[in-house]
Amino acid sequence: MFLNCHSYHSLRYGTISIKELVKQAVHFNIKILALTDINTITGIYDFYKLCQDHNIKPIVGVEIRLQDELYYICLAKNQKSIAEVNRLLTAYNCEDIEIPKANPDFTDTFVIYPLENIPEKLADHEFIGIRQNQLNLLIKPELKQFIHKMVILHPVTFNTTEEYELHKIVRAIDYNTLISKLTEADYCKDNEMFTDKKELLAQFYHESQIIENTKYIVNSCHFDFDFSTPKNKKHFTDSKENDSKLLKKLAYQGLSKRYSEDNLQAKARMDKELGVIDQLNFCAYFLITWDIIQYSNRMGFMHVGRGSGANSIVSYCIGITDICPLELDLYFERFLNLNRKTPPDFDIDWSWQTRDIILEYIFGKYGKNHVAFCGTNVEFKYRSIFREVGKVFGLPKDELDILATKPIQKHDSNSVSRQVHYYGKLLEKFPNQRSMHSCGILISEEPITNYSALEMPPKGFPIVQFDMYTAEEIGLEKFDILSQRGLGTIDDTVKLIKEKRGIDIDIRDTTLSKDEARCNEFLSSGKTIGCFYIESPAMRGLLRRLKCDNYKVLVAASSIIRPGVAQSGMMREYIFRHNHPTRFEYFHEVFEKELGETYGIMVYQEDVIKIALHFGGLSAPDGDVLRRAMSGKGRSLSALQKVKDNFFESCKNLGHPEQLSMEVYRQIESFAGYSFCKAHSASYAVESYQSLYLKVYYPIEFMVSAINNGGGFYRTEVYIHEARMSGAFIHNPCVNLSQYQTTVYGSDVYLGFMHIERLEARLAQLIPEERTQNGEYTSLENFVKRIPIGIETLQILIFIGAFRFTGKQKHELLIESRFLLGTHKVPFRHLTLLEEPQKDYQLPSIERNKFEDAFDEIEILGFPVSFSPFDLLQIRYRGSVLVKDLLKFHKHQVKMLAYLISRKHVPTKKGTMYFGTWIDADGEYFDTAHFPNCLEEYPFQGGGCYLLLGTVEVDFHFPTVTIHKMAKMPFIPDPRYSMDKDKSQEIQRSLREDVSMTFRKPYPQQHEIDLPRNKGMWK
């Protein structure tokens, strides 16, 4: 009888989770239940499974509303019906085709209208819903005539009176208004909750026809869904057999290019993989991915195939990946095995500049009716909840800011705040809006609207209404089409070298850079700023601690930096064993046999599976549960608990010491969701080497490309500094030499107009475009006639020195700009055929302070260009020790003067600590550690130069300065405001720093783990 139930997937309307909805139905002994969320099918598959588990007949449908007006409720007679409703919603969401208020074109769907929207004609499958409190209206002749087409309508939206209030709150959030301003039409009726079925039927006792109609509908609805059948596109060609033949042909063609003809190992591996792929019907999945790569290659785009797909020699030979699985002994079963019943993901990266072109090809090739992005449910977030709920109760902005930014302990304890806390906590984990999955593409055999309505987010590609987990459950596996800036940097560098130097570099030839001596030298010394994945302070420190000077160590480093290995304490143990390979014993002979390459330490996801199988004695299916958990895909805590129980039972049967078994499982658990498979690390390592090769041999072009691709870990200033350290001469933007992006002429690097934040992007692009079409600008007046610009924007260009080619001082140009434009923006003035000669204004020469330009640059660009930050200090002292000598001062106290680059927040059990990255007066980088007790007395005070006092700690070749005291050093007064003391100190407060926050639990300290290095201690 409950034909109109809402879950919280009726965004900002329903207040009940799918699980709770079914739980309530069980409580009220309801055997037939309908889910009809507003304009969405998001929850129907989870709902179907839960109903099946509790012996409830599931009916699925959608409630159609526009502008909060209820049009009708759609109930699915069968699977075709859901497709009908999905197409109706998709046409509206994606093509702006209006939804009819009555008589939608359905053949397999029951339609139930509210009394407020009875159409002129009712089709056989159309009915009118009547609530129990509307029964007295049936005395009206205009309604009495419809009794034979009426059904019981008892909507369910909330569970309790508290949830009814919560419903009103989310409605107010949706309307962006105060809860007190809502009208009755804005929220549901106060009886929209489950009630006893017998009591509900008793209300309709005198209207037996209505009861019979309701029974007819519930008995006629049959939504049976087959979750076991794959829904992806079945064939790339016209049949499974031809797919298999084509994949085999392509694979062996690639084998002959990648390997020598007599490589029997490669051929044996190929035959084995092709057999498994064919047996599991994954040929089409491989071929579709290959097809996308072929298009990318034709377009000249660079890609990286990463993730577990690089474990496959087939992937390698058909060009999906560039990782040789034989070289690294990659474990194919980690990617694909006969126990795995769902297709694997291929993770393919493109440059952020070209990814959309790839997406357009996929949608065009495979058809918009068969392709869509996965959706995601964006939940109400902890801090934003308090702000949203606070607004509903009318709190002022100041109090909202406190609620959103400060811990609960610092909130006011008044009655309104208590309400905000109470209802805010109820809203946690509620979906707030649907969004696009960052990379997951679905390609279906049948029209994708058979499974979901589509929505069109601002990005411009349609999304399904469910997430990747639901997609996988119903048999739709995603293709991960990703983007990153690292590939853009590499690709742009190669193009820039070709343009500026005429040199062709085949950067995809991995033999070019993988074990190149000079690259390895840079790698082992951590000179990797700008290089993909290996430029962060933590990674550069790890490379130095390992003295990483080859590809295989870099592969391991790419994985042990991940939280999983670090959190288990095994990153530090790996560093020790790498530096002292004779000073430890393996935990057990299985660790020596399976993990000898990594000193008996689990570094990769494959290692965890190997240890679970060979040490723990787990079954292959249990190993697959672990794989999914480590990939962040496993959602079943009960399945993981079962694996854990099996592990300890098996270890006991195998006679392993209990203490050792507990330690091994502790390490296994730490990998969940925070680790790489080996192939993924290898893919990252290849890309890291590619970028490192370009940095070593073409440093200026590389840094320019890094700047133009938005950098990476650091802000633009750091990459500009790195370019200068590589021999570049950095110049401010110039209207006659700069482009929109930063460009290079030999060793001269001209910053692009894109770096002037207050310059509109339109103008930043127009200035070089106009120059290219009509020649260089000859004067300020000539520029103003050719570029439609206002006085304020023109003055920004003058202050940054963009007209220095005129040979005039800034004050002259400023006065001239006033003559030309006055105080207002003027219409665009085209050049005339006969130009009047420019008036020559004779102005007095003004002696400028040499540092004025630097302060202009900080104000406009955010950093100085003409001088270094050290040049602007009031003191000449540069510290007693420079970076180049730090290794000599182990355990000694040093005093250093340094410019702050970045700091990372790290939680500890004793409070927050920071790791800082700095440059000294020579421009060299070093790192500091700031413990909570020091930070209380000597906190960071924003960007700038600091005097540091600390003790040098050299940890496996890597020096860190543990800070005891620090003080921010003042700049000279801003000479532009010599008459205004407050203003003259203002600009240095705008200096930037990179701050990264970490909110994970503190890593255990070494003494808390206390791993014995002698296996005898485990007995």
N, C-alpha and C positions, 0 to 999 in steps of 0.2 A: 504493500500500500504506500510505500515511501518512494515515490517516483521522481523526487526533485531534491536530491541531497547535494550540498556544497561542501567541498573540502577547502583547506587553505590555499589550494591551487586556483580557486576563484580569488584572484589577487586583490588584497585590500577589501575583502568582503567576507569570505568564509573564515572560520576560526578553528576548524577541526582537521587534524592530520588524517591521512588515509587510514593509517593504523588504528587511530582512535575511533574513526567512523565505523569501521568494521567491529571493533571491540564493543561499541555501544549497541550495534545491531545484535551481537551475541547476547549482551546483557538483557535486551528486550525480547529475546527469542524470535528475532525477525529472520525469516528464511529466504526472503526475496528482497533485494536492495538495489536501488539505482543510484549511480553517481552521475550527476549532471552539472559539472562545473561551468562557470560562466565563460563562454566563447573559447573553451580550451578542452583538449583531451589529455592534458599532461598526466593526470593520475590514473587513467583507466587501466593500464597494464598492471601496475602495482595493486590496484583495487581488485582486478580480476583474480590475481594469484592469491591474495589474502582471503577473498570470499571462498575460493576453492578450498583453501586450507581449513575453513571453518564451516564447510557444508552449507554455504549460502549461495543461492542463485544470483549471479551478478548481472545486472542490467546496466548498460553504459549508454551515455548520451551527452548532450551539451545543452546548456541553457543559453539561448541567443538573446543578447541585450545590446542595444545601441544607445549611447549617451544615458546609460543607467535606466533605460526604459525596457521592460520585459516584453519581447516580441512573442516568443514561444519556447517551449521545451521540446527538444528532439530526443527520442528514444530509439535505440538501434534494434531493429528486428533481427539483424544478422551482421556479418562482417561488411557486406556491401553497403549497409546503411551508414556505418561510420565513414566510409569513403565519400558518400553523398554529402554528409555534414561537413567533412573536412574540405571538400571542394568549394562549398558555399563560403566557408570562412576564409579559405585561401584567396578566392577571387576578391573578397573584400579587403583583406589585409595586404595583398600584394599588387592588386590591379585596380583598386578603388571602385570595384563593381558593387553597387549598392545592394544590401541585403533586403529582400522583400519583406514587408511588415506582415504579410499574410500569404498563404498558399505557395510556399517555396516548392521548387521543382524536385520533389522527392517521390520515389516509388517504393523504397524499402525501409522507410522511417516513419514511425509514429510522431505526430506533431500535436502538442497539447498547448492550447492558448489560454491565457488568463482571461477572466471575465472582462477585463478592461480592453481586450483586443480581439473581440470576436469578429471574424471575417464575414463577408456577405455570403460566401458559399463555403461549405465544409466538404472536403473530399473524404473518401472512405477511411483513409488512414489518419484523418484529423479529428481531434476531440477538443473539448473545453474542460479545463480544470476548475474545480470549485472547492473552496476551503470550507471547513465546518462552520466558521463564523459568517459565511456567505449564504448558508442554506435558506435563511429567512427571505432572501431576495428572490427565491424561485417562485414566489407568489406573483411576480411581475409577468405579464403575458409574453413580453419580448424575450424573457429568459426561459419561461416554462416550455416554450417550443423546442428548446435545445436539450432538454433533460436526457433524451435518448442518446445524445452524443457527449454526455458529461462523464468525467472520471474524478476520483478523489485526488485532491491536490493538497498535500501537507508538506511544505518545504522544510528542510533541515539545514540550518546554517550555523548553529552554536550548540553547546552542550549544557551550559549552566548559566545562571543569571550573571555570574562574573564574566563569562565569555560573551554574554550579550553586551555588556559594557565595553568589552574589548572589541567587539564587532563595530560598535559606534566609533570607537577610537580609530580603527583602521579606515572607516568610512571618512572620518574627518581628515585623516592623513591624506587620503585619496583626493579629497576636495580642497586640501590645503587651507583648511578653515578651523575655527574654534569648535569644539564639540558642542558648545552652547548654541552655536548658530545653525546646527543641523535641523532640518525639518523632518517630519515623519516620512516624507517621500524619499529621504536620503538613506534610510536604513531599513532593515527588515522588520517584520512583525515580531512581537515579543513571545510568540508561541512557536517559533520555528526551531523546534528541538524535538528529539525523539519522545514518543509517548507510547503508552500501552496500546497495542494493535487492536485489542478487543474494545477498548474504550473509544478508539477512533472509529471503528466500524459501527459502534452503537450510535454514534452521532448521525450516521447515514441510514439508520434502520428503516426509515420510512421511504427511502429512495433506493430500492433494490436494484433498479436499472443502472444507477451510478456505480454501485458495488460490482455488478456483473461486468460493466464496461471496463472497470479497473482490473478485474480478474482476467478478462480477455486480453488486455494489453500485456500484463505481466507473464501470462502463459504463452503469448505469441513472440516475446522477445527471447532470442537465443544468440548470445555473443560467445562463440567458441573460437579461441585463438590458439594456433599452433606455435608454441615458443621454440620448438626444436628445429624447425626448418629454416635454413639460412635464407635471408631476404635480399642479400646483396645481388648485384648483377651476376647472372649465372655464367655467361660465356662472353669471352672477348670476340671470338669469331662467331661461327654459327652453331658450334656444337662442342661438347666436352672433348671429343676425340681430336678435333682440329685444334683446340686450345692446347692440348697435350703435345701434339706434333709441333706446333709453332714454338712453344716454350722450349722444347728439346732442341729444335733447330737453332734458335737464338742462343741458347746456353752453350752449345758446342761451337758455334761461331765465335762467341766470346772467349771460350776456353782456349781456342787456338791463338787468340791475340794476347791473352793474359799469361799463358803458361807455354812452356816448350811442348813439342809434340810427344815427347817420351815421358811426360810427367804422369806416371801411373797413379800416384796418390790423388792428384787432382781429378783424374777421370773416375776413379773409384768413388770419391766423395760426390762427384757430380751425379753419377748413376744412383747412388743411395738417396740423395736429396730429391731428385726428380721423381723417384718412386714414391717417397712420402708425400710430396706435394700433390702428385696425381691421385694417390689413394685418398687424401683428405679433400679433394676437389677444390684446391686453391690455385689452380693454374690461371683462372681468369683474374684472380686478385693480383698475381704477379704480373700478368700481361697488361692489365690496366695501369699499374704503376709504371711499367716499362714504357707504355705509350705516352704517359705524361712526361717522363724523362726524355723521350725522343723529341717531343715538341720543345721542351726546354733547351735541348742541345741545338735544335734547328734555329732557335731564336738567339743562340749564343749566350744563354744564361748559365750561371754557375749554380750548382746545387750540391748538397751534402746529404747522402743517405746515411742515417745514423740509427741508433737504437739496436734492438736485437736482430733486426733485419740484416745487419752486417755480419752476422754469424753464418750467413748462407753463401756458399760458393756460387749458387745460381744467381743470387742478387749481384754478386761481384762480377760475374761474367756477362750479365746482360746490362750492366752499367747503372744499376740502381744505387750501388754503393761503390766506394773505392778502397775498401778494406779487404785485404787478402786474409781469409780465415785460416789458411794453412800457416801463414807466417806467425800468427799469434795463437795458433791452436784453439781457435774459437769453437765453442760448444754449440753445434747446430741444434741440438735438442732443446737448448734454452729458447730458441726461436720457434721451432716447430717439432712436434713429436706426435706419435699416434694417440697419446693420452689427451692431447689438446683438441677440443672439439670446436673451438671458435677460431676464426682466421686471425693471424697475427697482425699487428700494426706495423706498417712501414712509416717511419718518421723521416720526412724529407724536408730539408731546409732550403729556402731560397733567400736571396737578398730581400730586404724589406721594400726595395724599390720595384721589384719585379713579381712579387708574389701575386698581386691582384691580376696580372696578365695570365699567370698560370691558372688561377681560379676561373677566369673568364673562359679559358680554353676548356676546362673540365665541364663547366656548365653548358658550353656550346656543343661539345663533342657528345656528351652523354644525355643531354636534354634536360631542360629545366623541370620537366615533370618527374625526373628520376634522380635529381641531385639536390641536396640541401645540406646546410651546416647542422651539426648537433646544436641543441640549445643548452643553456645552463639556467639554473634557478639562482638568482642573486638574492641572498637572504638579507633580512634586516640585520645590520651589524651592531655590535654591542654599543659603541659610542653614538652612532647615528640614531639608534632607537631612542635614547634618552632625549636627543635633540628633537626628533619627530614627535614623540609623545608630549614633551614639554611644550612644544608649539601649540598642540591641540588644547592644552590646559591654559594657554594664554601667558606663559612665562615670558619675560622680556629677554632681549638678546644676551645681555650680560649673564643672566642666570642660565640661559641655554648653553652658552660657551663653557660655563663651569661644569654643567652636567656632561657635556661632550668631551671635555679635555682633562678633567680632574678625577681622581679616584673617588669612589662612593663615600669614603670616610670624610672627604672634604666638602660634600654636598650639604646644603641646609637640611635640617631635619623637620621642616614644616610639613603640614598635611599634604600639600600639593606635591612636594618632592617625594614623599612616601608613595603617593599614587603613581607618580612617574616611574619610580623604581619597580613598584609592584607590576604594573601593566607592561613596562618595558621588558621585564624578565619573562613574562608570558609570551612576548613576541619573539624572543630569541629562537632562531632556527626557522622562523616563518619565511616563506618565499615572499619577496617584495616586488620583484619584476623578473621578466625573462630576458636573457641576453644571449649573445652568440658565443659558442665555444671558440676558443682562440684558434683552433686549427682543424677540428674534426669534421671531415666531409663524408657524407653518406651517399652511396650510389646504389640505387635499388633496381631490382629486376622489374617489379610491378611499379606503377605510378606511386610515388612516395606519399601521395595524399590518401592512399589506401590505409596508411598507418598513422598519419598525423596531419592536422591542419598546418599550414606554413604561415610564418610571420615575416615581415620585412623590417629588420632593424635599420638604423641610420647607415650602417656600413654598406648596404646595398645588395647583400646576398641573402636569400631566404633561409630561415631556420625552421627546424621541426620544434614541436612544443615540449619535447622531453630531452633529458640529458643523455650523456654517453653511456651511462650504466643501463638505463632503460633500453636504449638502442641495442646494446649488446644482448640484453635479455630476450628481446623479441627477434633477434637474429640479424640485426643490421650492424655490421662492423665498419668502423670509420677508417678513412685514409687521413693520416695526419699531414696536412700541408702547412708547414710552418714558415716563419720568416725570422731573420736576425740581421743585425747590423754588421756583424763580423764578416759575413760573405760580401756585403756591399762594400766594405773597406777593401777587401782583397781584390774584388772585381774592378773597382774604381782605380786602385793602384796600378793594376796591370794596364788598364786603358790609358792612364795618365803617363806611365812610362813610355808606352807606344807613341802617344801624342807628343810628348816633350823630348824624348830621347831617340825615338825611332827604333826601340828595342822590343822584339816580340818575346814574351815569356809564357811558356806553357805551364802555368801554375798547377794544373791538374796532374802533371807528371810528378807523382809523389817521390820518385827517385831523386828529383831535383833538390829536395830540401830535407828529407827525413833524417839523414845522418850526416849532414854537412858540418864540417869541423867548426867553422866560425859561428854557425848557428848554435851549435852545442855549447860553445864558450859563453855566448850571451845567455843561453838557457840556464846554465849552471850558476851563473852570477846574478840571475833574476832581472836581467835587463830586458824586460818584456812588456813595458808600458805600451798599450795600444793593441797588443796581440790577443786574439780571441781566447777567452777563458783563462788565460794565464797571466793576467795583468793585475789582479787584485792584490792588495798587500799580503793577504794570507797565502795566496798561491805563490807569489814571488818569494815569500819567506820559506815556503815548503820546498821550492825548487833549490834554493840555496842550502837548506838543511840536508837535502838529499844529494847535493852536488849533481843534479840531474843533467846528464850529458849524452843521453841517447833516447831513442824513440820508445823503447819498452818501459823504461823508468817513467817517462812522461805519461804513458798510458796508465800506469799504476797511480801516479800522482793525481791524475784527473779524477780518479775514483776515491782515493783515500781522503781527499779534501772534503768529500761529501759528509753531511752530518751523521749518516749511519755509522761509518767507520770511525769518525772522530768521537762520536758519542760513546762508543764502546770502549774507548781508550786505546784502540788498536792503531790509530794513526801514529801516535807517539811511539808505540811499540815497533811499528814498521820502520820508522825513522831510525830507531836504535839498531834494529837488526840489519838494516841496509848499511849502516855505517860500521857495525861490528858483527859481521856474519859468522864469526867463530865463537861468540860469547853467549849463545843461547842453545837450548835444546827444543825440539819440536814437542808439542803437547802430547802427540800420539803418532804412531807410524803412518796412520791414514793422512794426517796433516802433511807429513813429509812427502808422501807419495802424490797426493792430489794437489797440494799447494806449495810445492817446492820453489816455484818461480817467485812466489811472494813471501818466502821465508815462513811458511806455515800460517800465514794470516789471511783471513777472509777479507778480500778487497773488493771483489765483484759479486754480483748476484749469483753468477754461476758457481762461485766458490761456496756460497751458502747451500745451494742445492747439492753440490758434491758432498759436503760435509754431512748434510742431513741424510743423504742416501747411504753414503759409505761409512760414516762414523755412527750416525744415529740409527741406521737401518730402516729408515722410512721408506714407504712405497712411492712409486712414481706419481700416483695421483696426489699424495700428500705433498710431494715436491712441487707439483703444479699449483697447489693452494699457496705455498710459500712464494712461488714466483709471482702470483697475482698480488699478494700482499706487498711484496717489495716494489712492484710496479705501481702501487697506489690504486689498484683496480679491485682488490678484494674487499667486499663490504661485509662479509660474514664473520663476525667475531666468534660465533659458535664453531665454525669450521676451523678457524685458527686454534681455538682451545682444544679441539679434537686432535689436531696435528701435534700440539704441545704434549698432550697426554700420551699419544702414541710414541713420541720421541723419547720421553723419560721411561716408558715401559720397555721400549726396545733397547735403550742404553743399559737398563738394568739387566735385561736378558743377555746382553752381550758382555756383561761383566765390567762395564766402565765404572770407574770411581764416581760416586754421586757428586762430589765437589767439582770434578772435571765436567761432568754432564751439565751441571747447573751453569758453569762458566761458559761452556760452548753455546748453550741455548740463550744465555744473556747476550752473547755477541750476535747470534742469529736474529733475535728480536730487534736489536738496534737497527737492523737494515730495513725494517718495514717502511716503505715509502720514501726512503732517504738514501738511495744508493743507485749506482749505475751497473748495467751489465758491461762486460768487458768490451763488447763490440761498440757500445756507446762511447766508452772512454777512448777507444782506439779512433773512432770517428772524430771526436773532439781533438785528440792529439794530432791527427793529420792536419786539421784546419789550423790548429795552433802553430804547427810547423810552417804551414804555408804563409801565414801572416808574419811569422818570425823571420822567414827567409827574405821577405820583402822589406821588413824593417832593417835587417842587417845590411842588405846590399843597395837598397833604394830608400833610405830613411826619410828623406824630405818628402818625396812623393807619397810614401806610406802614411806619414803623419798628416799630411794635407788631406788624404782620403779619409783617415780616421776622424779628423775634424769635420769633414763634410757629411760623414755618416752618423753624426751625433755622438761620436766618441764611444764610450763603453762604461767602464766603472767610474770614471772621473769626469769632471766638468771640462769644458773647452779649454780653459786656461792651462790645464795640465798638459794637454796635447800640444798646445802652442809652445809651452816651455820645452817639451820633449823635442819638438822640431828645431827650436833654437839650439838645444844641446847637440843636435845632429848636424849642425853647421848652417842652418837656415838663418837668413836675415828677415826678421818679421816687420812688416809694414802695415800701418793702419789702412782702412779702406780708402780707395782713391777713385773718383768718378771716371778717370781715364784708364785705369789699369785693373781695377777690381771687377769681379763677376758677382753674381748672386751668392755663389759658394766661394770658399777660399781657393785661390789658384797660385801657381808657382811659375816663375820665370827663372830658370837656372837655380841659383841659391836664394833668390828673392821670393818670399812668400807674402802675398797680399791678402789680407783678411777680406772675407766676403761681406757683402751688405747684409746677409742673413744674420750676422752677429750684432747688428745694431737693433736692439730690442724695440726701440721707439720708432723705428722706420717701418712703415706698412710693407707687408710682403709684396703687394702690387707694385709699389715704387721701387723696392729693392730689386725686382726683376726687370722693371721697365728701364732703369738707368743703363744697364749694360746692353739691353736689347736695342734701345735707341742709338747708342754709340756704335753698335755693330752695323746698323742699317745706314746711318747718316754721318759717320765719322766722329772723331774725338770732339769733346767739348773744348772750346777755345777760351772761354772766360766764364765768370759767374753769370754774367748777363746772358750769354749764349745758352748756358745750362737752363736758366729760368725760362727762356723762351721755348725750350724744347721739352721740358718736363713740367707737368702740372703739379706744383708743389706749394705748400703753405709756408709762411714765414718761420713757424716754430720748427718744422721738419728741416727746412733749409739750414737753420742755425745749428741743428744737431750735426748735420754733415760738415758744417764749417768748424764746429768745435772738435770733431774727430779728425780734422785735417784732410778731408776729402777733396779740397780745392788747393792743396799746397803747390800744385803744378803752376798756379798763377804767379807764384813768387811773392804773394802779398801776405802780410801778417793777418792773424785772425781778426783783430779789431777793425782792420780796414775792410775785410770781407763782410763783417757784421754790419758795419755802417752802410756799405754798398747794398747789402740785402734789404736794408730798410728803405733805401732810395728806390730799389727795384720793386718791392712788394708792399711797402708800408707795413701795416700791422695785420693785414688780412690776407687770406689766400685769394689769388686772382685767377680768372679763367685761363685755361691753357692758350698760349699765344704761339701760333705757328711762325716759323721763320718766313720773312718776306723776301721777295726776289732781290730787292736792293736794301741791304741792311745799313742803317745809319751807323756811323762810327761810334764806338763806345765812348761815353764821357769819361775823361781821366780825372779822377778826384785826387787832389793832392792833400794827403792827411799827414799829420805829424807822426814821426816814428816814436814808438813806445817801447821802452825796454821791458821785456817780459822775463819773469822768473823761469829758469829752465825747467822747473818741475811742474809748471802749470799744465803742460800737455799731459803728463802722467795722471794728474787729478781729473782732467777732462776724460781720459780714457777709462779710469775706474768708474766714473759716473755713467758713461755711455755704454761701455763694453762689459764692465764688471771686474776688470783687471787692468793693470798698467802694461803698456807695450814699450814705450820709449825708455823706461827705466825699470829696474827690478824693484820688488818691494823693499829689499834691503837698502836701496839707494834713498828711499823716502824716510828712513828712520832718523830719529833725532840723535841717536848714538852711532859712533863709528865702530864700536866693539863688535866682533863677529864670532865670538865664542873662543874657548880655549882649545877645542878639538873639532876637527872636521870629519866628515863621514869616511874619507879615505883612510883615516887612522884608527877608526873605532875598534877594529879587531885587536889592536895592541893594548886596549884598556879593559880587558876582561876583569870583572869584579872591582874596577876602579870607578871613582866618582868623577864625572865630567860636567863641564858647563858648556852649553851649546846655544847658539842663536839660530833659530829656524823659522821657516814660513810654513804655516799649516796647510796641508793638502786635503787630508780627510781624517775622519775618526769613525770608529765602529763601536757601537754600544754592545756590550757583552754582559749578560746576567751572570752573577755568581751567587753563591749561597750567603755571602756577606754583603751583597748589594751590587750596584751597577759599577762596572769598570769600563774603561775605553782603551782601545788600541789606536794610536795616532800614526799618521804618515806625514812626513815633513821633507822639505828640502833645505840644505844648508846654503851658505853664501856661494859655494861652488856649483850649486844647482843639483847636487847629488841627493838621492833619497835615503831616508832612514826611518826606523819605526820605534815607537815608544809604547810603554804600558803604563796605565794610570789606574791605580787601585782605589777602591771606595774611600778609604781614610784620607788619601791624598786629595782626591777630588773634592771632598767636603771643604778643605781649606784652600785648595788651588784649582778651582774649576776652569773649564774652557770658557772663553769670553768672545766667541765668534772668530771669524777669519782674521788673519793677520800674522805678524811676527811675534814670537815668544822667546823669552830667555828661559832656558830649561836647565835644571840641575837634577842629575840622576846618576844611577849606577849602571854600567854596561854589563849586560849578561850575554855571553856568546853561547848559543845553543846549537851545536852541530854546524859550525861555520857561519851561523847567522847571528849578528849582533842586534840586541834590542836594548833600549835605554829605559830602565824602570825609573819613572819620574818621582822625585821627592818634593820638588817645588817648581813652580813655573809662574811667569808673569808676562802679560801681554805688553809689548813695547810700543810706545806711542810714535806715530808718524810726525813729521814736521807739520806745523800748521798749514792748512791749505792756502797757498799764496793767492788764490783767486778771491779769498775773503779775508784779507789781512786786517780789515777794519772791524770784522765781526768775529769775536772769539769763539762763540758757540758754533757758528757756521763753519769756522775753519777746522773744527774737530769732527764734523759730521761725516765726511766722506769715508773715513777709514772704518766707520761702523758698518758700511755696506759691503766690505770685503767678504767674499764667499768662502765656504768650506763644504766639503762633501761629507754628509753625515748619514751613515747607514745604521738602522735600528734592528736589533735582533730580540725577539721575544720568546725564543725557545727556552726550555728548562736548562739550567746550568749543566755543562759537561762535568762528569765526575773527575776529581783530581787524581793524580797518579797514585797517591797513597790510599785512595778509596778503592781503587781497582786492585792494586798490588798483585799484578800477574807474575807468578813464579816463572823464571826462565829455565828452571831445571824440572824436567818432567817427573822426576822422582818425588817431588813435593806434592804431586797430585794424589799419591797413594795413601 
